[in-house]
Amino acid sequence: MRPGTFSLRPYAAADEAAAIALWQRTWQAAYPDIDFSTRLAWWRERWRSELVPACSIMVAEAGRGVAGPEAGTIAGFVTVDPANGYLDQLVVAPEAWGSDLARVLIEAAKQIAPAGLDLDVNQDNLRAIGFYKKHGFAITGKGVNARSGRPLFRMNWRP
């Protein structure tokens, strides 16, 4: 995936299968020791019942102006609850890690919730923590992921 060959648009119901597949593939790459295929039914239900109804979801579509298999592929997405500024998911396809895509998605999240964003991140996800710090987030607390038992940092951004 070439840097800059994507555009943002709002999520559409037709994106569900691709977004869920991207979530699984991305988290599997980040945590190869966890079998995310066993979490798909749970994730699909959570996506449908919690995130889609409450969140503003922006999708990064790859391949604008590019021919071939990348054209029209979802390369990432961000989910933000505009009511409380909670950023639940920022997902970037592994082949786009290191590109400008995550920055574009975090800027979209800041536009959705201009008063501030809150998120939880696994304490061992050093790549994500470094990214969020680079984009103005601060660690404000600690917790534990109820599903995985992994320790979390609570982070927030305020303008």
N, C-alpha and C positions, 0 to 999 in steps of 0.2 A: 504494500500500500504506500503510495507516494505521499509525502507530506503536502498538506494543502489541497488534496483532491477529495474534499468532502464539503457538505453543506449541512446546516442545521434546519430542522423543521419540527413541528409538533408531532408527537406520537399519534398514530392512527391504529385502530383496532386490528387492521390487517398486518401490523408489525409484530403482533404478539409472539408468534412462533419464532421469528428471527431474533427478537429481543431475548426471549427465554434461552434459546440456543446460545446466543452470545454471552449471556450471564453465566451459563454453565461452563462454556469453553474458557472464559476469562478467569473465573474463580478456580477452575481446574489447573490452569497454568500457574496461578499465583500460589495455590496450595495443592501440589501434586499428591500429598499424602492423604488427602480427603477424597472420597469417591462422591463427587457431586451428582452423578447420575442417580444415586439413591435419594437425593433431595429434590428431584425434579417435580414430583407431584406436590410436595409441600410448597415449593417455590411458585409453581403455576397457580396454586390456590391463593397464596399470599399476593402475587402479582395482580390477580383478578379482583380479589376482595379487599385488599388494603391499599396497594400502591396506585393502581389505575383510577379508582374512584376519588382518591384524595389528593393526588400529586399532579403537578405540572411536569410533564415528561418531554424532554427535548431529545430528539434522535439525530445523530450525526450519520449522514448517508454518504458513503464513499462513492467515488467514481464520477462526480460531476465533470463532464468534459473528457472522460476517460473511456475508451472502448475496452471491451473484454469482460472477463468474469467479475471484476471488481465493481462494475457499474451498478449502482442502485443497492449495494450491500450496506447493511447497517454496521458501522464501524464503532459505534459507541452510543451511550445514552446517559442521561442524568435525570434523577427523580427528586423533586423538591416539593414538599408540602407548603404551599404558599401561606397557609393559615398560621404556621408556626416556624417556618424557615428550616425545617428539618430536611437535610440532604441524606436520603436513605441509600441511594446507589449512584456511583459514578463509575461506569463500566466502559473500558476502552479495550478493543480487540488487541490481543497480545502482539500482533504484527504491527500495530500502531503505537506501541509503547515507545516512548522517546520522541514521538512526533509532537506537533503542536495541538493535537486533538484534545488532550485532557485540559489544557489551558482554555481552549475554546468552550469546552463543556462547563468548566468552573465559572467562567465569565457569564455564561447563560444562566447558571444557577444563581449568581449574584444579581442578575437582572430580575429573576423570578421573585427573589426575596431580598430586596435592596436594604431592608433594615438589619439583616444579618442572617447568617447560616449557622446551624449546629449539626454535628455529625458524630458518629462513633466509628472508630477505626481500630482494628486489631493491633495490639502493641507490637506484635512481631512483623507487621507490615511496614517495614522501614521505608520502602519506596513510596508508599502512599503518605506516610507521615511527613517525609521530606517534601513531597509535592505540596501538601496542604500548607506546611509552614512557609514554603516559598511564595505561596499565594495569599499570605496574610492571616492564616489560621493560627490559633494558639491552643495549647493543651490546657484544658480547664478542669479536668477531673479524670477519674478512673472508674472502671466498672468491669463487668463480666458478661460476655455474650451468653444469653440464656439458652441458646440452642447448642453452641459448640463448647461452651465452658472456657473459651479463650479470653484472656484479659484484654480489656479495651481501654483506649483513651477517648475521652470526650473532648472534642475540639470545636472551637467556634471562630467565626469571622464576624467582625463588626466594622462598618465603614468609618 
